[in-house]
Amino acid sequence: MATRSPFRTAFRWTARVGATVLVLLVVGGATAYGVSERRLRARFAVPDHSVVVQEDSATVAAGRHIATIRGCVDCHGPDLGGRIVVDDPAIGLLAATNLTGGGQGAVLTEADWERAVRHGVRRDSSPLLMMPAHEYSVLSDEDLGAIVAYARSLPAIGTAQPGAKPGPLGRALHLAGQFPLLPAEKVDHAAPHPARVAVEPTAAYGGYLASSCIGCHGETLAGGKIPGAPPEWGPAANITPAGIGNWTEADLARALRTGRRPDGSTMDTTVMPVRLLKTMTDVEVTALYAYLKTVPPREFGAR
């Protein structure tokens, strides 16, 4: 009587397991693609909100400053001519728009700017990819208008950026809450917008400025792994009172402007955008410090 070879039995078992895993991967991938595609094709109702753009020199200068400390120039480039932010087959192709008169800036109306910056959606109400509107939704009409005035004052750059296209890993990470592919999902689109926010050394103004910190430091400012950041990036610091401890206002100013901590150690300026934050005014630093002292203490990573 012939006996079954242990090797053949093991091979058949392994093949069946491998086939099962492959089927599960294919089904899981197809499901993830379908769910992510539905979210990518969503439409967001955005109330009409008028923003008046004054294009005088003072407003343009204010817009340049706001676009710098708020990080607009980090993605869209120093000349706002746009650039490719991510180009990875797995993550996807994500490019920041050319906002000058040589690109999209030539056709963007005030209403288009308002939808994109504060809501993260296009004119047709479809969501923009990676546009951090959840950080900018609090912007005042005055500050948003200043950014628009600044963009319109710049020389036209003729560079055309490719269309954004998320990859399979980017879609999966988005579904897992680890990649901010659609910030429009995080915005309260019905929330009112202030006409103007007083520039003064108060915790209230500091909280307004700190909305641009949440992308890296998290909603609670407790730091930790930055969602969607490259693997080589380190974690964001805990900037709640539990993290900055007995830092003084001068310590914060030094950190923002030089990238050095109170103990003299150097921050990773790849992650911490000192090149942008060093332009913050004394009033802005004082206000931010006042706000950070009011934030509830959190353990590191409790985003």
C-alpha positions, 0 to 999 in steps of 0.5 A: 500500500502506498503511503502519503509523503510527509513532504507532499502533505506539508506542501499541499497544506502550505499551498492551501494556506498561501492561497487562503491568505492571497484570497484574503489579501485580494478581498481585503485590498478590494474592500479597502479600495472600495471604501476609500474610493467612496470617501474620495468621491464624497461631496461636502456642503460648504456654506457661502462665506464672503472674503474681501481681499485688499491688495495694498502693500500692508496687506500683502506683507501681512499675507507673506508673514501669515503664509510663512508661519502657517506653513503655506510656503512649506508645501506650495514652495517659497514662491507658491509655485507648487511642488510635489510633496509625495511621490511614492508608488505605495503612498501615492502622488501628492502635489501642492498646487501652483497658487500664482497667476501662472497656475491655479491662482489665475482662476481661483476666485475668493470663494474658491480660496475660502473653500480650499483653505478653510474647508479643504474642498474644490469648487465642485465640493469634492475634497482636496487631498492633503490640504490641511484645512482642519488647521486653517478652518479657524482663520479669520477673514482678514488673515485669509484675505491677506494670504490671497493678496500675497499669492496674487502679488507674486510673479506668475510661475508657469510650472504645472503640477501633476494631479494627485493620485493616492496609492494603495498604502496611502488609502489603507493608512487613511482608513486606519486613521494614520494618514491625513488624506482627506482633511475635509472630513475633520472640518466642521463646515458649518462653524462660523468664521471670525472677521478679524482676530486681535493680534495681542499677547494673550492666550486667546491669540496664542490658541488661534496661532496654535491651530497650525501646530496640531498637524504634527503635535496632535489635537491635544499637543501631546506629540508622538508619531506624526500621522503620514510622516516619512519613516525617518522622521522622529516623533513630535514633541509633547508641548503641553505643560507636561512636556515643556515643564518649566520652560520660560517664554525665552526658552520657547522663543529660542526653540522656535527661532534657533531649534535649541532646547533649554538644555542646549540640545538641537531639535530635528529641524527636518520635523520642526520647521524652525526656518519658518517659525523663526520669523514669528514676532515677539507678540506671537511668541508671547501669545503662544507661550501664554496659550501653551501654559493653559493647555491640559497636561497630557502624557507624551503621545496622547494625541 
